[in-house]
Amino acid sequence: MERIAEFIVDRRKAIVAVFIVLALICAPLALFVKVNYNIIDYLPESSQSTKTLALMDAEFKDSVPNTKVMVHDISLPQALEYKKQFAQVEGVTTVLWLDDVIDIKQPLEFADQDLVEQYYKDGIALFDLAIKKGYEQDAFDTLCDLVGPTNAVGGEAASLAAIQGAAVSEVLGAFIVLVPLIILILALSTASWLEPLLLLLSIGVAILLNMGTNIVFTDVSFITSSVSPILQMAVSLDYSIFLLHSFADYRKQYSDVNVAMRHAIGTSFSTVASSAMTTLFGFLALVFMQFLIGADLGINLVKGIVFSFVTAMFFLPSVTLGVYKLMDRTKHRPLLPSFANIHKALSKVAIPVTVVVILAIVPSFLGQSRTDFLYGSESAGGGTRASMDNARIKEEFGSSNPVVLLVPRGDVANERLLGDELLKLSHVKSIVSYAQIVGTEVPPEILGAAITKQFYSPSYARLIIYTDVPDEGELAFATVGEIRAVAQEHYGDAALTTGRTPNLYDMKDVVQSDNLQVTLSAVLAIFLVLLITFRSGLLPIILTFTIEAAIWINLAIPYFTDTHINYIGYLVLNTVQLGATVDYAILLTNTYLRYRKTMPKKQAMHQALGTSFKSILVSATTLSLAGFTLFYTSTNPIVCDIGIMLGRGTLLSFALVVCFLPLILQRFDSAIGKLTWKADFLAKPKKQRAKATAH
């Protein structure tokens, strides 16, 4: 460590130059990182939806409808003209309307009215469009221009377009809200007006390095793009704060700033590394998710922690040595109290908080496993045109949710029989297939590929089944199960389904199986880090339980308030809250163990709280504000759920660490001393031991 510290101090100008150059390179590179907005792409290759989508892309040129356009006050000829215009929009591969399912040259009164009213009623036409992946934003904007503000453009592609349109602005909006708040917190908690700017410069460089190096990946998910920079700043800002505080302390002992910085680096390196390791392992657990969005986010967060650590230990000391005189000139008196006697206030609430935790722990553990979950992001873009248009279309035509079924080609009669059985299902409205529209009498070969291409590939027949269920939920998933069961009776495992609801159905199966594995991986990894850190048989259990209790209470709140939350947000929060807030428990416990060598347990805890409370408060405030900022600035429900649960969970972890944990550490003080290697606790005086024995 001495050599590393000496190298940093001696080469500080070169180090600053290297980091600045890398940041300047990564800043424009970050703009070219491709963002994937389709959450379905992260399903594992083994899921039926992934297999079916790959097969359909290979077999069929025409895509499945993923967009709905509603136009008011038009006649049949005008509707056909609109259909031609929609087909010419770049990215639109398919346009389906009433003329594709019935002969509109015949009077509509003689046609199946239920079928007609799915596409045209009261002078309002509803078109089904397929927009090619990657063209959602541009096609949505063009379609909106074509139909004007009085009509509607909705569907899955429209929701994706809303996410794409809001993504960059929402991340910038989150930073615009969060950065001034963090500057205020840092100004209150530091001794110089320049320190907050130095800290933000350090973390800003780390964020640019992390975002720019994402260029090595094919793409990153929109969740990673939205959440990762905010979480990286909130979680790792402590590394830089600790370094500057340590430098300030050593400057009181050494007049030479270079010597003071070498000592500060040496002292901070192992402490910050330990803190970074617990957070890193918590994030690393996400990599083990079968649902690959976990790996996408986990790798990015782990990379961010590494960059933050390296920046705090190399770049920040180098910059600080260059501006320390300016720091001295901008010093101000402490704006926060010392919190030396904070134990007096905390001791009054410690017992009530402990009682509440003990009473709530079992119901919370059970409740958090029974929460109602959502799996997609269909409500994304709330308040945007896409979300309002979706509501307008649903109000006029009800839900019309397509499920695509692929079966082996060759038996038109069996296709017709399958379609007839599917139509008997209570939530199937209609079916668009060759057998249902043309019939079994006319062989597809007679009509030619130009007419049959949307129904047949060389090997498969495609049926588009329209249901009246929402995108997800018990009813939607039950309907998918019924469709798959009927299809399997006719074609066995060769029948494959895809579409919005089948994709979410498969996602549900995947992420639910991820839950236990990811949670156990995170808990085990953190437990092992704590075991190595404290070399104790009891402390890892106490600290892990403290944070897990906060997590269970946090995740049980939606169950007891009858609120749906997104399962991806739930799963991510499970690991992020553990990895990010266990540091509070580590800091308090380490400080307590240090004081316990020279003081009785009660006095040691009073000193430990007075010493560590300020750091824990600043860290928890920063992280909770980051969470609440994500919640208030994002229109994506997954990001919103991560934000609200992170903000709330951080405050719960903070409360348990400063109220519940001190009481537990004192209660098990004797056992901790015996089960911790080289604890060296101050022994009780002989008279006190004899009195305790007599009692």
ABEGO torsion letter per residue (X at the ends): XAAAAAAAAAAAAAAAAAAAAAAAAAAAAAAABBBBABAAAABBAABAAAAAAAAAAAABABBBBABBBBBBGBBAAAAAAAAAAAAABBGBABBBBAAAABBAABBAAABBAAAAAAABBGGBBBBBBBBBBGAAAAAAAAAAAAAEAABBBBEAAAAAAAAAAAAAAAAAAAAAAAAAAAAAAAAAABABAAAAAAAAAAAAAAAAAAAAAAAABABBBAAAAAAAAAAAAAAAAAAAAAAAAAAAAAAAABABAAAAAAAAAAAAAAAAAAAAAAAAAAAAAAAABABAAAAAAAAAAAAAAAAAAAAAAAAAAAAAAAAAAAAAAABBBBABBAGAAAAAAAAAAAAAAAAAAAAAAAAAAAAAAABBBBABAAABGBGBAAAAAAAAAAAAAEBBBBBBBBBBBGBAAAAAAAAAAAAABAABABBBBAAAAAEAABBAAAAEAAAAAAABBAABBBBBBBBABBABEAAAAAAAAAAAAAAAAAAEAABBBBEAAAAAAAAAAAAAAAAAAAAAAAAAAAAAAAAAAAGBAAAAAAAAAAAAAAAAAAAAAAAAAGBBBBAAAAAAAAAAAAAAAAAAAAAAAAAAAAAAAABBAAAAAAAAAAAAAAAAAAAAAAAAAAAAAAAAABABAAAAAAAAAAAAAAAAAAAAAAAAAAAAAAAAAAAAAAABBGAGBBBBBAAAAAAAAAX
